[in-house]
C-alpha cells in the first residue's frame, strides 16, 4: 500500500471537514529518549478506507484537526492510547475528548486483557504486521518505505477492529461501558499528570511520617516543574529513591544535604539552596489534609483483598470480562483500605452494573471486616 501524505494545514482541514461524520482512526509516532516531553514525529489518520500521514508541523497548524481532537462528538479510535493522549496534552495543550481505546474494547469483547495490536490483527484478520520499524527514527525525513508501511498499518485495522468490538459489545450490552471506561481512563491519565499529585506514585514513601510525606510532596512537585522546564526525564533531575531519602533525613542546610548517601555533588551545587528552602517550608506546613501514600496491605487486608477478588472474578466471568479490567488492583486496594466499594468506583457506571449480582456479598464481606 502506497502511503498518502497531507502536506498542508489547508489540505488537512479540507479532508477532515469533508468527512466530518466518520470516526477518525488515530495514531502517532514520537521520540522520547532523553527528554521529559515526547517529541512528535508523525500523525497517522484514517477516515473510512482512506489513510493519511501528516507531519507534526502540518497537524499543529490545522484548526480543524485541533477542533476534532477536542470535540466529544467526533469519535476518535485509538489503540492503547495513553502515550498518544500524553503527547497531545503537552504538544498541542489540549485534552482529547470523544476517544475510544480499542485495546480496552478488545478486552471487553473477549480478546484478552492488554492484547497487543499486532497480535489482535493477526488473530482477527490473519495478517502478520511487520514491526521492524518500531524503534526507528521518526524525526528523520524522508521516512523509509518500511516506516510508511508500518505507520499506515497502525491505523489500517482500527476501523475493522472497531466494528468487531461494537458487534461483540452490542451482544453483551456493554457498548456504553466502553465509551464510559475510555473517557474515565483519559480523565485518570490527565489527573496523574498533575504535579501536585505525583508524589503519591512514589510508593516507597509510605513509611515516612506525615511531616516527611509533606516534604516529599514539595520535593516531588519541585522536581516535576524542574524536569518540565529543562525537558529532562525525572530521574535525570533527581531519582525517586533520593527524594525519599532527603524527605526522611530532613536536612536543614546544604552541608547536611550533601551528606546524604548517593546524592550527586552536582545536584547539591545546582539545587542545594532551592531544596533546603522547600524542605524548610514544607516541614513546618499544616499536613492535616495531606493524602498519605498508600501503604502495602497488611496480612488482614490481604485476606480481605482475596475474598473481594474471588467475588469480582465471579462477576467478571459471568459477563465474560477480564477481572483485571473490572477490578484493577489499584481500585480493589482502595476498597480494602477504605472498606468502601465506592472508593474503587464499583457503585456507579458500568462497574455497578457488572458487580450487581455479587454486590450484597461484597458488602457482607466488608461489613464483617469493619
N, C-alpha and C positions, 0 to 999 in steps of 0.2 A: 504493500500500500504506500503510495507516494504521499509525503506529508504536505499539507497546505498551510502556508503561513499567512497570518494577517499582519500587515506591516505598518499600519497607521491607526491612530485612535478613531478617526472618522470611519474607516472601514470596519473596525470592531463595533463601534456604535451602531452602524447600519445593520451589521449581521445579527447582533443581539436584538436590536429593535424589530427586525423583520420576523423574528421567531419568538416573540415575547410570550407565547402561550405554551412553550415547551420547557420541560425541565432542563437545566444545564448540567451536563456531566463535567466535573471539575477536578483537576489535579494540579499539583505544582512540583517543580524540581528546584532544589536550593542547595547552597553550600553552608556548612556550619562546622568548621574545624577549630578555629582559634578565635571565634567571635561570640559575643553574648547573643546577638540577634542573628537569625538566619538571613542569608543573603539570597534574594530571589534570583533564580536562573532561568526559569521558563514557566509559563502558564499554559495548561492544556485545557481546551474547551470542546465540548461536544453538544450538538443540537440534532436530535434525530440521528440520521446516518451521516451527518457532516461533522468532521473533526478539524480543529484548527490549533496551530501552535502560535504562541504570542510571546514576544519579548516583553520582559517586565516594564521597560520604559513605555511601551505602547499600551499595556494594560493599565498602568498607573495614570496615563493621560486620558483614559476613556471614562467619561462621566457615566455612560450607560453601564459599563462594567461595574463601577463602584456602586451605582444605584442598585443593580441587580444583585450584587453580593449582600447588600444591607437589607434588601426587601424580604420580609417574611412571606410575601405572596409568591415570590419567584422561587420555585423549588430548585435546590442545588443538590446534586448527587455526588457524594464523595465516598471514599473507602478508607477506613482508618484515618479519620480526619483531624486528629489532634494537632499534628505538626502543621498542616495546611492552615488551620484556624489561627495558630500562633503566628505564622508568617503574615497573614493578612492583618492581624491585630497590630503588629509592630510596623509592618511595611506601609500599609495604607491607612493606619489609625482608624480602623472600623471593626465592628463586631459583625461577622457574617450571620445572617438570620435565614430562616427557611431551609436549614441544612438537614440532609438525611444521610446518616452514616450507614452505608450498606454493609459494613462489617457487623455492626450491631444487628441489622436486619437479617443477615445471613444466619447469625446465631439464633435469633428468634425463629427463623424458618426451619431450623433443624440441621444446618450445615456443620455445627460445632462451634464452640466458643473460640473467639480470636482467630478465626480461619484466615490465612493469608490470601491475598488477591489472586496470585498466580495459581495457587492450589485450587481455589474455588473455580476459577475459569476452566482449569483442566477437568475438574470434577463435573461441572455443569455442561460444558460445551466441547470437551475433548480436545482442546487446543493447548499446546505447550508454549508458553511465552519465553522468549529469550531474555534473560535477566542479566546478561553480561555487561550491560551499560549502567547498571545500578549505581556504581561508585565512580562513574566517570565525571569529568569536569563540565558542569552545566553552565559555567560562566563563560567558557570559551566560545568563540564563534569563528567559523561556522560549526554547527553541530554535525557530527558524522551521520551517515545514513542509519547506522545501528542505533544511535541516540534518538534520532527522529522516530524510528520504528518503535523503540522502547517507550518513548513518551506518548505516542499515539495509542499503543496497546494499553497503556494505563487508563485511558478513558473509553476505549473502544467497546468494552464489555459492560460498562456501568449501566447503560440503559437496559440491556437484556437481563442483567442481574437484578435490576430494579423491578422488572416485570415478573421475574421468578419469585422474588421476595414478596411482592404485592399479592400475587396469587396465593402463595403459601400462607401469608398472614391473614388474608381475607378468609380463608378456610378456618383459621384459628381464632378469628375475631380480634386480632392484635395489630391491625394497621395503625390505629391511633396510638397504640402503645409505642410503636417505633417512632412516630412523629414526636411524641412526648419525650421519650428517652433520648433521642438525638438532640432536642432542644435543651434538655436538662444537662446532658453531657457537655454541650457547648457552654452553657452558663457556668458549670463547675470549672471548666478549663479557664474561663475568664477570671473567676474569683480566685483561683490558685495563683494567678499572675499578680495578685495584689501584693506589693512589697510588705504591707503591714501583716500579712498572714503567713509569709514564707517560713518564719521561724518554726512553725508547727510541723514542718516537714523534717526537721532535724530530730528524729525520734530518739536519738541518743541523749537528748537534753532532758528527758523526763525525770532523771534523778536529781536535777537541780532544784533548789528551793524556789518558791515564788519570786523572791527578790532576784535570784540569779537568772531565772527564766525571763524576768522583765529586762534584765541586762542583755540576755541573749537575743530577745526580740529587737532591742535597739541596735545591737551589733549586726544582726542579720539584715535589718532594714537598711542600715548604712551600707552594707556590702551590696545589697540589691541596687541601690542608687549608684554606687561607685562602678559596679560591673556594667550597668547600662550606659553610664556616662563615658566610660572607657571602651565600651563594646568588647569586653573580655569575659570569658567564661567565669562563673562564680568562683570556682576553686582556684583559678589563677589569680584572683584577688586575695582570697583568704579561705582556706579549707574549712569544711564543716567542723571537723574534729578540733581545730584550733579555736574556732569561735566558741565552742562548748567549753574548752579548757580555759579560755580567757574569762568567760562568764562565771566559771566555777571559782577561779582564783581572785576575781575582783581586784585587779591591780590598781593602786592609787596613784601611780606615777609611771612615767615612761621607763624609768630604771627597773621597776618591778615588772612591767610588761615584758621587758627584754629578757627576763629570767625564765619566762615560760618555755618549757621544753618544746623544741621543734618549731618555734616561731622564727621565721627567717629574719635576719637582721635588716634586710631591705624593706620588709613590711614595717618594722619598728621605725626605721628612718623616715619612710614615706608617710606613714599613717599614725605614728605613735601619739601625737598630740590630739588628733581627731578622736582616736579610740578612747583615750583617757577621759576626754571631755564627755563623750557619750556614756561611758561607764558611770561617771560621777552623777550625771543627770538621771540615768535610769535606776541607779542603785538607791536613790532617795525618793523615787516616784511612788505614787499610790498604785499598788498592783492588785487591789481588791477585786477588780473586774477582769483581770487578765485571764484569758483562756489558756489553761495549762496544757502542756504537751501530754498526749495520752500515754499512760504507762503500759507496759506489757500486761497481758491478762494474768490475774492470779490463778492459782490452781482451781479455786472455786469458780472463778469466771470462765476458765477453760471448760469446765464441766458444763456450765450453763450454755456456753457457746456451742458445744457439741449437741446438746439437746435441741437448741434452736435450729442448728444446721440440719439435723435429721428431719425436722418438720418442714424446713424450707426445701430440702431435697424432695420430700413427698409432694409438696405443692408444685415444684418445678416439673417433676416427672409427669404429674397429672396433666400439665399443659404442654408437654414436650418442649421444655425450655432448659437451657443450661443453668444450673444453680448458681454458677459464677456470675451470670448476668442478673438473675433475680436477686440474689443476696450476696453481693461482693463482700469480701472480708471486712473492708473498712466500714460498710454500713452495718454489718452484723455486730462488729465490735462496738459500734456506737450504741446499739441496742443493749448489749451486755453491760456496758459501763453506766448507762442511764436507767436500765430496767424499763425502757420505754420504746415501744415499737415505732413511734413517730420519729425518733431520733435517726432511724435508718430509712425514713420515708416509706414505711410499709403501711401507712394509714391513709394514703391518698394516691390518686392516679392509678396507673396500670398495675403497680405492685399490690395495691389494696385489692384489686380485682383478682389477681392471681393467688394471693395468700388467703383469700376469704374462706376457702374450705378448711384451713387449719388455724384460722385466726383465734378461735376460742382456745385451742390447745396451746398456742403461743402465749396467750395471756395467762393461761393457767400456770405454765412453766415459769413465767416471770413473776407471777403473784406468789408462787411457792418459794421463790428465792429472795423476795424483798425483805 
